[in-house]
Amino acid sequence: MKFSELQRKLERDGWFIERTSGHYIYAHPTKPGKIPVGKHGSKEVPTGTANKILKLAGLK
């Protein structure tokens, strides 16, 4: 999975970019927590990293 695909999945679920630094920091209006996602566009996300981000977002 590419970083851009991961970001699209988060945004479809209602997550939005709250702020940027070295990463995009995603927040959700009703779900707790914040999720950092790298700014790498078309690069592949390591499998473990993608699974962890999806799990934190409640999508897995």
Residue pairs with C-beta under 8 A, 6 or more apart in sequence:
1 44
1 45
1 50
2 41
2 42
2 43
2 44
2 45
3 37
3 38
3 39
3 40
3 41
3 42
3 43
3 44
3 45
4 41
4 42
6 37
6 45
6 50
6 53
6 54
7 24
7 37
9 54
9 57
9 59
10 26
10 35
10 37
10 53
10 57
10 59
13 28
13 57
13 58
13 59
14 28
14 29
14 30
14 31
15 26
15 27
15 28
15 31
15 35
15 57
16 26
16 27
16 28
16 29
17 24
17 25
17 26
18 25
18 26
18 27
18 34
19 25
20 39
22 38
22 39
23 36
23 37
23 38
23 39
24 36
24 37
24 38
24 39
25 34
25 35
25 36
26 34
26 35
26 36
26 37
26 57
27 34
27 35
28 57
31 57
31 58
33 56
35 53
35 56
35 57
37 53
38 45
45 53
51 60
54 60
